[in-house]
Amino acid sequence: MGLGSKAIIVGAGIGGLAAAAALSKHFTAVEIIDRDSLPDQIAPRLGVGQGAHTHQLLKAGELALERLLPGITQDFIAAGAISMRVGKDVKVYDFGGWMEECDAGFSVTSLSRPAYEGVLRRRVSALPNVTLRSETAVRRFTVTDGNCTGVELEDGSHLTADIVVDSTGLSAPMLKQLVEDGHAEFQTEEIRINVAYTTARFRKPDAWRNEQLGFFVLPTSPHTEFGLLLPIENDQWILSLGRRGGDAPPRDAEGFKAYAGGLVAPDVYARIKDAEIVGELRTFRKPTATRHLIWEATKWPEALIPIGDAMSSVNPTYGQGMTVATCEADALETLLASRKTVDGIVADYLPVAGEISSRAWSLSINSDYAYPQTEGERPSNFAMNRAVAATLRKMADAHADFRILRYKLVHMIESAKALQEGEMGIRFFTALQGSMAS
Ligand SMILES: Cc1cc2nc3c(=O)[nH]c(=O)nc-3n(C[C@H](O)[C@H](O)[C@H](O)COP(=O)(O)OP(=O)(O)OC[C@H]3O[C@@H](n4cnc5c(N)ncnc54)[C@H](O)[C@@H]3O)c2cc1C
């Protein structure tokens, strides 16, 4: 097929699977390699410890996956996903109050992370030129004369490829090795966000069985506690409770429920207080938001494509990680589709991926820095960014068009430029000036 005979993808998480869908259109054979065992069924796995926690797929991520694998949203629904109308079905508390209800004009799905990944894995494995190799750890990328030519496995054997993808997730072990081997040089930015999650799943009591409401409770600083409740497959809710700058919320059922009762959201507590917990409570700590500025690298091999958390991983509370990974895979596919050769793909891809991940980074870091628990020097534009965020929130309270725009920004289907353009841009600028003068 078109651009080469073989592509290798290291990591079969969300980013790796989306990248496989992209590359399968342009390479004769695509092999995905993961060190973890990959279940045939929908089940949690050790390689993605975060998988037990609430995972929201933003609209931009859903649309990217649809372009790569048409019909996947229907597959999610068939696997039990709840379809939720944004603005109506997901209640949002932030900036000290609940968002007014509206119809943002689009819906999203809600599933557990193992189910999203399981459906995606099933679709990608069914592609005729894709193979999945599990329980195989990769040790390093092999690089010759500045060109990535394949991978070396932990058993010392080598595999060659025309293009290689690094989708090894948050710990990015291959990147460290690449730098140690002298094949890459780039800056890394790390911000101590100090976030901890505890999560439980609940069987929905009969009285709530047909309800499809979710709640994102994100009280602003100085409050450090938050909660994310979503309806998922099998008539269950998943509830992640979080805290910044301290211990994780309790892992015992009683303590967990009491913690939920302390949130500014009696509606969340009312749902879970008598509900039966399914399985074990799980905890996850995320001390830092980390990004490797590979798009500004002074040295980076040809034919090596970084994707998802391996390049940039933000505070999960804003639900962007899977969407960034899938949008990067979609952008890669668009770039490949316009080429006759794979030469130069890295130079074209990195700035685009950098832009996608930087959008998520700016949105989340701007909120993180509002908390004293987030360590690090605030950037010079921090006060202005906060004023923009607070003004948008106020405009969203007062005007339905700004409410809808805010949801579109959060779901990454609209860019912040919309706040500077046309009649809405003028109204926004006037309000911003007013808020800064007062
Ligand atoms: C608590 C928490 C909650 C989150 N909530 C959300 C949310 O609501 N919405 C959202 O979009 N995102 C959320 N995220 C982020 C999301 O989980 C990640 O952004 C996403 O999983 C990134 O996908 P990935 O493919 O880059 O990495 P992963 O999905 O982590 O996959 C990496 C894969 O690489 C494999 N691997 C690693 N090293 C090797 C090696 N040497 N050889 C072979 N295989 C290897 C691993 O086994 C793993 O399968 C959350 C994260 C956390 C921590």
PDBQT file of the ligand as one rigid body, heavy atoms in Angstrom, charges set to zero:
ROOT
HETATM    1  C1  LIG A 501      -6.967   9.272  36.768  1.00  0.00    +0.000 C 
HETATM    2  C2  LIG A 501      -7.027   9.589  35.292  1.00  0.00    +0.000 A 
HETATM    3  C3  LIG A 501      -8.225   9.939  34.705  1.00  0.00    +0.000 A 
HETATM    4  C4  LIG A 501      -8.278  10.261  33.339  1.00  0.00    +0.000 A 
HETATM    5  N1  LIG A 501      -9.451  10.681  32.798  1.00  0.00    +0.000 NA
HETATM    6  C5  LIG A 501      -9.495  10.998  31.475  1.00  0.00    +0.000 A 
HETATM    7  C6  LIG A 501     -10.713  11.440  30.870  1.00  0.00    +0.000 A 
HETATM    8  O1  LIG A 501     -11.743  11.657  31.529  1.00  0.00    +0.000 OA
HETATM    9  N2  LIG A 501     -10.712  11.659  29.526  1.00  0.00    +0.000 N 
HETATM   10  C7  LIG A 501      -9.574  11.502  28.768  1.00  0.00    +0.000 A 
HETATM   11  O2  LIG A 501      -9.622  11.716  27.550  1.00  0.00    +0.000 OA
HETATM   12  N3  LIG A 501      -8.429  11.123  29.314  1.00  0.00    +0.000 NA
HETATM   13  C8  LIG A 501      -8.343  10.870  30.637  1.00  0.00    +0.000 A 
HETATM   14  N4  LIG A 501      -7.165  10.478  31.191  1.00  0.00    +0.000 N 
HETATM   15  C9  LIG A 501      -5.958  10.437  30.339  1.00  0.00    +0.000 C 
HETATM   16  C10 LIG A 501      -5.924   9.183  29.467  1.00  0.00    +0.000 C 
HETATM   17  O3  LIG A 501      -5.935   8.032  30.275  1.00  0.00    +0.000 OA
HETATM   18  C11 LIG A 501      -4.655   9.210  28.618  1.00  0.00    +0.000 C 
HETATM   19  O4  LIG A 501      -4.475  10.492  28.072  1.00  0.00    +0.000 OA
HETATM   20  C12 LIG A 501      -4.693   8.211  27.488  1.00  0.00    +0.000 C 
HETATM   21  O5  LIG A 501      -4.821   6.927  28.003  1.00  0.00    +0.000 OA
HETATM   22  C13 LIG A 501      -3.415   8.315  26.659  1.00  0.00    +0.000 C 
HETATM   23  O6  LIG A 501      -3.365   7.261  25.767  1.00  0.00    +0.000 OA
HETATM   24  P1  LIG A 501      -1.942   6.719  25.270  1.00  0.00    +0.000 P 
HETATM   25  O7  LIG A 501      -2.237   5.784  24.158  1.00  0.00    +0.000 OA
HETATM   26  O8  LIG A 501      -1.025   7.845  25.020  1.00  0.00    +0.000 OA
HETATM   27  O9  LIG A 501      -1.335   5.925  26.519  1.00  0.00    +0.000 OA
HETATM   28  P2  LIG A 501      -1.914   4.662  27.299  1.00  0.00    +0.000 P 
HETATM   29  O10 LIG A 501      -3.355   4.506  27.016  1.00  0.00    +0.000 OA
HETATM   30  O11 LIG A 501      -1.460   4.835  28.693  1.00  0.00    +0.000 OA
HETATM   31  O12 LIG A 501      -1.178   3.413  26.630  1.00  0.00    +0.000 OA
HETATM   32  C14 LIG A 501       0.209   3.199  26.714  1.00  0.00    +0.000 C 
HETATM   33  C15 LIG A 501       0.492   1.739  26.337  1.00  0.00    +0.000 C 
HETATM   34  O13 LIG A 501       1.895   1.558  26.112  1.00  0.00    +0.000 OA
HETATM   35  C16 LIG A 501       2.276   0.284  26.596  1.00  0.00    +0.000 C 
HETATM   36  N5  LIG A 501       3.734   0.312  26.824  1.00  0.00    +0.000 N 
HETATM   37  C17 LIG A 501       4.429   1.158  27.622  1.00  0.00    +0.000 A 
HETATM   38  N6  LIG A 501       5.745   0.906  27.547  1.00  0.00    +0.000 NA
HETATM   39  C18 LIG A 501       5.910  -0.120  26.658  1.00  0.00    +0.000 A 
HETATM   40  C19 LIG A 501       7.030  -0.823  26.155  1.00  0.00    +0.000 A 
HETATM   41  N7  LIG A 501       8.294  -0.528  26.546  1.00  0.00    +0.000 N 
HETATM   42  N8  LIG A 501       6.846  -1.818  25.259  1.00  0.00    +0.000 NA
HETATM   43  C20 LIG A 501       5.585  -2.124  24.845  1.00  0.00    +0.000 A 
HETATM   44  N9  LIG A 501       4.466  -1.494  25.302  1.00  0.00    +0.000 NA
HETATM   45  C21 LIG A 501       4.622  -0.494  26.187  1.00  0.00    +0.000 A 
HETATM   46  C22 LIG A 501       1.443   0.137  27.890  1.00  0.00    +0.000 C 
HETATM   47  O14 LIG A 501       1.317  -1.195  28.288  1.00  0.00    +0.000 OA
HETATM   48  C23 LIG A 501       0.106   0.755  27.438  1.00  0.00    +0.000 C 
HETATM   49  O15 LIG A 501      -0.754  -0.227  26.891  1.00  0.00    +0.000 OA
HETATM   50  C24 LIG A 501      -7.091  10.182  32.548  1.00  0.00    +0.000 A 
HETATM   51  C25 LIG A 501      -5.878   9.820  33.146  1.00  0.00    +0.000 A 
HETATM   52  C26 LIG A 501      -5.833   9.558  34.505  1.00  0.00    +0.000 A 
HETATM   53  C27 LIG A 501      -4.500   9.274  35.136  1.00  0.00    +0.000 C 
ENDROOT
TORSDOF 0
